[in-house]
Amino acid sequence: MKKTTPEGGAVTVADVLVSELAAWGITLYFGIPGSSSLPLVDAVRKYPDARYIVVRHEQTAALAASAYNKFTGKIAVCLTIAGRGATNLATGLYDAKEDRASVLALSGQVQAQYTGPGGIQEIDQDAFFRPIAVFNNTVATRRRRSNS
């Protein structure tokens, strides 16, 4: 039996991620919606306890998440698109790093077939975030093979 969202749609990876973060008490998101982050933005919208605050620049999202942790001790998410949106998080994430504030940065990524040299809005995000982040990883999905 397939799981469904409260709206009756199929559960996505983004839905599961938002649900798991909420279970950890992470329900506040700062960011700018964009094509590569829309599945997560949509999942946040569907989750009743989650709150998404739209900012005007990605740097503001990271600084807001950092400030939220410094003032409350709770973790917030800065959510952005791939490429230049992700790189714009750097100043806020360095602020968090220097002050030992906990922030969760989530960025979209272009589809796998568009990664690599010449890909639009595509950079090696793992390499970019390595000096800033305590933990850094790319989550990729693959289609399941049928056993038939």
C-alpha contacts under 8 A as a table, 3 or more apart, distances in Angstrom:
res1	aa1	res2	aa2	distance
2	K	10	A	7.29
3	K	10	A	6.38
3	K	11	V	5.98
4	T	7	E	7.58
4	T	8	G	5.24
4	T	9	G	5.22
4	T	10	A	4.67
4	T	11	V	5.20
5	T	8	G	5.08
5	T	9	G	5.26
5	T	10	A	6.20
5	T	11	V	5.67
5	T	15	D	7.89
5	T	46	K	7.97
6	P	9	G	7.53
6	P	46	K	7.60
7	E	46	K	7.74
11	V	15	D	5.93
11	V	16	V	7.15
12	T	15	D	5.04
12	T	16	V	6.46
13	V	16	V	5.17
13	V	17	L	6.17
14	A	17	L	5.00
14	A	18	V	6.19
14	A	39	P	6.04
14	A	40	L	5.10
14	A	43	A	5.84
15	D	18	V	5.31
15	D	19	S	6.13
15	D	40	L	7.34
15	D	43	A	4.95
15	D	44	V	7.67
16	V	19	S	5.05
16	V	20	E	6.04
17	L	20	E	5.16
17	L	21	L	6.11
18	V	21	L	5.12
18	V	22	A	6.14
18	V	27	T	7.92
18	V	40	L	7.57
18	V	43	A	6.49
18	V	44	V	6.30
18	V	47	Y	7.40
19	S	22	A	5.11
19	S	23	A	6.32
19	S	47	Y	7.35
20	E	23	A	5.00
20	E	24	W	6.56
21	L	24	W	5.07
21	L	25	G	6.42
21	L	26	I	5.07
21	L	27	T	6.90
22	A	25	G	4.80
22	A	26	I	4.87
22	A	27	T	5.34
22	A	49	D	7.53
22	A	50	A	7.34
23	A	26	I	7.30
25	G	74	K	7.92
25	G	75	I	7.95
26	I	74	K	7.51
26	I	75	I	5.95
26	I	76	A	6.05
26	I	77	V	7.55
27	T	49	D	6.45
27	T	50	A	4.43
27	T	51	R	6.14
27	T	76	A	6.93
27	T	77	V	7.97
28	L	50	A	5.96
28	L	51	R	5.03
28	L	52	Y	6.19
28	L	53	I	7.80
28	L	75	I	7.92
28	L	76	A	5.09
28	L	77	V	6.24
29	Y	50	A	7.65
29	Y	51	R	6.10
29	Y	52	Y	4.70
29	Y	53	I	6.10
29	Y	65	A	7.80
29	Y	76	A	5.86
29	Y	77	V	4.61
29	Y	78	C	5.80
29	Y	79	L	6.66
30	F	52	Y	5.90
30	F	53	I	4.85
30	F	54	V	5.95
30	F	55	V	6.60
30	F	61	A	4.87
30	F	62	A	7.55
30	F	64	A	7.12
30	F	65	A	6.86
30	F	76	A	7.61
30	F	77	V	6.14
30	F	78	C	4.85
30	F	79	L	6.07
31	G	52	Y	7.48
31	G	53	I	6.48
31	G	54	V	5.20
31	G	55	V	5.57
31	G	57	H	7.70
31	G	58	E	6.20
31	G	61	A	5.19
31	G	78	C	5.60
31	G	79	L	4.72
31	G	80	T	5.68
32	I	54	V	5.52
32	I	55	V	5.96
32	I	56	R	6.92
32	I	57	H	7.10
32	I	58	E	6.70
32	I	79	L	6.96
32	I	80	T	5.84
32	I	81	I	7.68
33	P	37	S	6.17
33	P	38	L	6.09
33	P	41	V	6.59
33	P	54	V	7.62
33	P	79	L	7.97
33	P	80	T	6.75
33	P	81	I	7.25
34	G	37	S	5.40
34	G	38	L	5.80
34	G	80	T	7.26
34	G	81	I	5.70
35	S	38	L	5.48
35	S	81	I	7.02
36	S	39	P	7.62
36	S	81	I	5.28
36	S	82	A	6.30
36	S	107	S	7.86
36	S	108	G	4.57
36	S	109	Q	5.65
36	S	110	V	6.20
37	S	40	L	5.59
37	S	41	V	6.32
37	S	79	L	7.43
37	S	80	T	6.24
37	S	81	I	5.29
37	S	82	A	7.84
37	S	107	S	6.60
37	S	108	G	4.61
37	S	109	Q	7.67
38	L	41	V	4.89
38	L	42	D	5.91
39	P	42	D	5.15
39	P	43	A	6.21
40	L	43	A	4.96
40	L	44	V	6.18
41	V	44	V	5.16
41	V	45	R	6.25
41	V	52	Y	7.73
42	D	45	R	5.01
42	D	46	K	6.38
43	A	46	K	5.15
43	A	47	Y	6.34
44	V	47	Y	5.24
44	V	50	A	5.76
44	V	51	R	6.99
44	V	52	Y	6.83
45	R	48	P	7.54
45	R	50	A	7.20
45	R	51	R	7.55
45	R	52	Y	7.38
47	Y	50	A	5.54
55	V	58	E	7.18
55	V	60	T	6.52
55	V	61	A	6.26
56	R	60	T	7.18
57	H	60	T	5.38
57	H	61	A	6.80
57	H	88	N	7.76
58	E	61	A	4.97
58	E	62	A	6.55
58	E	78	C	7.81
58	E	79	L	7.97
58	E	80	T	6.61
58	E	85	G	6.19
58	E	86	A	7.52
58	E	88	N	5.43
58	E	89	L	5.46
59	Q	62	A	5.30
59	Q	63	L	6.19
59	Q	88	N	5.32
59	Q	89	L	4.73
59	Q	90	A	7.04
59	Q	91	T	6.31
59	Q	92	G	5.60
60	T	63	L	5.02
60	T	64	A	5.85
60	T	89	L	7.93
60	T	92	G	7.13
61	A	64	A	5.17
61	A	65	A	6.20
61	A	78	C	5.19
61	A	79	L	7.31
61	A	89	L	7.33
61	A	92	G	7.64
62	A	65	A	5.15
62	A	66	S	6.12
62	A	77	V	7.93
62	A	78	C	5.31
62	A	89	L	5.56
62	A	90	A	7.84
62	A	91	T	7.69
62	A	92	G	4.46
62	A	93	L	5.87
62	A	103	V	7.73
62	A	105	A	7.54
63	L	66	S	5.01
63	L	67	A	6.04
63	L	91	T	7.73
63	L	92	G	4.33
63	L	93	L	7.16
63	L	95	D	7.20
63	L	96	A	7.62
64	A	67	A	5.06
64	A	68	Y	5.98
64	A	92	G	7.97
65	A	68	Y	5.07
65	A	69	N	6.37
65	A	75	I	7.22
65	A	76	A	5.04
65	A	77	V	6.10
65	A	78	C	6.12
65	A	103	V	6.02
65	A	104	L	7.98
66	S	69	N	5.30
66	S	70	K	6.31
66	S	76	A	7.69
66	S	92	G	6.96
66	S	93	L	7.40
66	S	95	D	7.27
66	S	96	A	5.24
66	S	101	A	5.89
66	S	102	S	6.81
66	S	103	V	5.91
67	A	70	K	4.98
67	A	71	F	6.13
68	Y	71	F	5.32
68	Y	72	T	5.87
68	Y	73	G	7.37
68	Y	74	K	6.95
68	Y	75	I	7.27
68	Y	76	A	6.80
69	N	72	T	5.28
69	N	73	G	4.61
69	N	74	K	4.96
69	N	75	I	5.44
69	N	76	A	6.91
69	N	101	A	5.96
69	N	102	S	6.19
69	N	103	V	7.15
70	K	73	G	5.79
70	K	101	A	6.04
74	K	102	S	7.91
75	I	102	S	5.95
75	I	103	V	5.65
75	I	104	L	6.94
76	A	103	V	5.91
76	A	104	L	6.31
77	V	103	V	6.24
77	V	104	L	4.73
77	V	105	A	5.63
77	V	106	L	6.96
78	C	103	V	7.49
78	C	104	L	6.36
78	C	105	A	4.87
78	C	106	L	6.24
79	L	105	A	6.03
79	L	106	L	4.87
79	L	107	S	5.60
80	T	85	G	5.68
80	T	86	A	5.96
80	T	106	L	6.48
80	T	107	S	4.68
80	T	108	G	6.33
81	I	84	R	7.70
81	I	85	G	5.04
81	I	86	A	6.03
81	I	107	S	5.20
81	I	108	G	4.63
81	I	109	Q	6.84
82	A	85	G	5.69
82	A	86	A	5.41
82	A	107	S	5.79
82	A	108	G	4.82
82	A	109	Q	4.71
82	A	110	V	6.56
82	A	121	Q	6.05
82	A	122	E	6.37
82	A	123	I	7.80
83	G	86	A	5.36
83	G	87	T	6.38
83	G	109	Q	7.66
83	G	121	Q	4.36
83	G	122	E	4.86
83	G	123	I	5.49
83	G	125	Q	7.54
84	R	87	T	4.94
84	R	88	N	6.07
84	R	121	Q	6.51
85	G	88	N	5.24
85	G	89	L	7.07
85	G	107	S	7.93
86	A	89	L	5.56
86	A	90	A	7.68
86	A	107	S	6.01
86	A	125	Q	7.63
87	T	90	A	5.65
87	T	128	F	7.66
88	N	91	T	7.14
89	L	92	G	5.67
89	L	93	L	6.09
90	A	93	L	5.08
90	A	94	Y	6.00
90	A	132	I	7.64
91	T	94	Y	5.17
91	T	95	D	6.19
92	G	95	D	4.94
92	G	96	A	6.31
93	L	96	A	4.98
93	L	97	K	6.09
93	L	103	V	7.56
93	L	132	I	6.69
93	L	133	A	7.86
94	Y	97	K	4.85
94	Y	98	E	6.04
94	Y	132	I	6.17
95	D	98	E	5.33
95	D	99	D	6.25
96	A	99	D	5.22
96	A	100	R	5.69
96	A	101	A	4.62
96	A	102	S	6.68
96	A	103	V	6.99
97	K	100	R	4.96
97	K	101	A	6.24
97	K	102	S	7.88
97	K	132	I	6.80
97	K	133	A	7.61
98	E	101	A	7.79
109	Q	122	E	7.29
110	V	114	Y	6.27
110	V	115	T	6.61
110	V	120	I	7.98
110	V	121	Q	7.37
110	V	122	E	6.50
111	Q	114	Y	5.56
111	Q	115	T	6.88
112	A	115	T	5.42
114	Y	119	G	5.19
114	Y	120	I	7.34
114	Y	122	E	7.83
115	T	118	G	7.90
115	T	119	G	5.30
115	T	122	E	6.13
115	T	123	I	7.91
116	G	119	G	5.67
116	G	122	E	7.14
116	G	123	I	7.57
119	G	122	E	5.28
119	G	123	I	8.00
123	I	128	F	8.00
124	D	127	A	5.51
124	D	128	F	6.29
125	Q	128	F	4.89
125	Q	129	F	6.05
126	D	129	F	5.49
126	D	130	R	6.00
126	D	136	N	6.34
126	D	137	N	6.31
126	D	138	T	6.96
127	A	130	R	5.26
127	A	131	P	7.96
128	F	131	P	7.23
129	F	132	I	5.24
129	F	133	A	5.81
129	F	136	N	6.76
130	R	133	A	5.62
130	R	134	V	7.81
130	R	135	F	7.78
130	R	136	N	6.42
133	A	136	N	6.03
